[in-house]
Amino acid sequence: MPQPVLGILTLYLNDHQLLEERSIYQKMTVAGAKLGLRVFVFTPADVNYKQHRIHALFYQPETKQWTRRWTTFPNMIFDRCRIQRSHRFEQLKRFRSVYGHLNFLNRPLRNKWTVYKRLHTESRFRPFLPYTRMVEGKRDIDEMLSGYPLLYLKPINGTGGRGILRIERLQRSTWRVQGRDHSRKIIKPSTLSVTALHAKLAAWDMKSRKYLIQQGIALKLPGGRVHDYRMLVQKNGHGEWEATGCAGRVGPPGSITSNLHGGGHATTMTSLLHRWIGDEEKEQQIIEQAETFSVDVAAYLEQSYGRLCELALDLAIDRNGRIWLLEVNPKPAREVFSQAGDKRTYQLAITKPLEYALWLYAQKSRRPNGRTTGRTTGRTTGRTTGRTTGTAAGRSTGALQIGPENA
């Protein structure tokens, strides 16, 4: 059997071909070689649509250099493209349209609002969901202001904490507003009347960017910093969903979010949870429930939207130990585990998609018509243990049809 090839699909961050996760792709290349999987990196801008070839980037571990050369399409594609407001994202849309029939490890997930609505249809998930609605006018804001003492406004496609506002009731008609602008710069707190608050929100560009307004969860640690938890769930080498690991995130002073790119720092889930809850038995129950819930969410979203291989769930845990799902990230970074000092989870986060790719390739190769449904069943709880707690099932639209093996 020829060596399988995985192409990592990403987007340049600018017009100078800057790649955001170059070091991760280097590690994936090295790990893939040890597993018998060849890995290269490409963007939609590197594709020749007439010849169906790719001017791809290959990492050479011996020289620690990247080289570029033309190659045929890979057996599988790992889509790592995040949303951009740029012409590069338009190139991605064209690529997905032309080559959507190929063998992807993961399909695009929908925006925050669509994912929320989908999860809300399942009664088992509703207790974990802060009440959320689209902002379509002043009435939506007024009703949320009257219903909740703490609210968050967030763009439906935002990342990294950009454009998020925290609105907290101080008195009946007085609110404290703080957040980050669309460049991720911290906005200092201000105290506003309802009239002044509406005037501020009217200038916040919520129509063109589309915003959600969400019930807030009190998450400030002693000292005033906010915190939450990043749970990573991935498919393993048997095509089963697992909770790979979870890290705690603590925001910088004055921030309403804990994102690492916004200045936050990472720590282990157990240490942060112990600071917050202070009861070891209860903390262990929370961890197990969070893992089970996260695997179940991943399996359900895969049933709804097509094949997935990994998701990161941003979780809040209130003082009573109740778990809340803040949002789902379909293209999770891995550095949170490295910064938390959890080297084992960091390594697993890199290798699991490769192991899953090999499993998927083997499934495809065993089928006479070359097709694989992408359906997987498995129940797993362990953060990296392989114990089972939830089921998964997914859909895929077909197998690779262009190009034999890599040149």
HUTAPE-V484007 format. One record per helix or strand of 2 or more residues. SS is the DSSP state (2 for helix, 1 for strand). FROM is the first residue (numbers start at 0). LEN is the number of residues. Records with the same first field share a line. If there is no record, write none. Layout:
SS: FROM-LEN + FROM-LEN
//
This chain:
1: 3-7 + 36-7 + 46-2 + 52-8 + 64-7 + 75-4 + 131-3 + 149-6 + 164-7 + 173-7 + 185-8 + 210-5 + 225-10 + 240-10 + 264-4 + 309-8 + 322-7
2: 21-14 + 43-3 + 86-13 + 111-9 + 122-4 + 137-10 + 193-9 + 205-4 + 259-3 + 268-8 + 279-26 + 334-5 + 342-23
//
